């Protein structure tokens, strides 16, 4: 089945990244623009199957969604337009289709902010499956949930989207609580305000990392992640990665490798991303005083890198799921993480002609191995 293009018009950068990731993971090709003025060009170049439009206001306070949706209908009445806004009054007006501008816009579907991912995808799917009338009547309605008994090709992984929403909602809840706490202490307790700000910034960083992981995962799944492949001195890359993870004067990470350069074929930045994930996990899941050993060995036409820790390990009955997206070992549920790092790292290794696997794991620690082709 051909991948359907969806044009998203959204000026909120973070929201557009989340929606774009959701669309990509659901099997759509997302084209994102931030300004309504770019709609004609985007329509001509991307030829979308559907348009999702936010409620951007112009300088005079006029909501551009109505006029732009009407313009799209005039140019191509077969392209449905969905309204996505937090303005409940606008949603009610658009859905009722009793005003002049709502009838002219003829929105085919309505998505309120914030939205549940399942409802969002069900609305989009229903709109794409049903023909859109050039002049919908007042009685036209969009059914939010598709027919239960109707088979669908490649249904979205609802559990996956539930996990994404959960992972994003947690830091948002913390940020809101900390900002409320800080607001109560403004002018009275600077230390409490500073702590609230620091915690909020840390949660924003957590969301940024999650969004980056989601985008990498989506791009890998769609095979659209660009790599800059060439000769890379793996020994230098590993040494640099280790130095960035060492704290203070305590050198707990040891490194053994053959003397001289160890040149492989790959993308230096993406290899560093894999190493950062392996080293971060080794540090996160083991006590601060326990050592971490990194070794490089030549094995035929490959170079094998191993990262061994003495941490909590992974239960034997869970080993097969280590590289599954969003998987967290039962021994690690109390430790912060997204469960995407190992999945992305394995896909990155494979895209570079390499391999990533779990070589051993027990209550005494784990050993992860990365193999890359020798230059």
Secondary structure, 3 states (H helix, E strand, C coil): CCCCEEEEECCCHHHHHHHHHHHHHCCCEEEEECCHHHHHHHHHHHCCCEEEECCCECCCCCEHHHHHHHHHHHHCCCCEEEEEECCHHHHHHHHHCCCHHHHHHCCCEEEECCCCHHHHHHHHHHHHHCCCCCCCCCCCCCCCCCCCCCCCCCCCCHHHHHHHHHHHHHHHHHHHHHHHHHHHCCCCCHHHHHHHHHHHHHHHHHHHHHHHHHHHHHHHHCCCCCCCCEEEEHHHHHHHHHHHHCECCECCEEEECCCCCCEEEECHHHHHHHHHHHHHHHHHCCCCCCCEEEEEEEECCEEEEEEECCCCCCCHHHHHHCCCCCCCCHHHCCCCCCCCHHHHHHHHHHHCCCEEEEEEEECCEEEEEEEEEEC
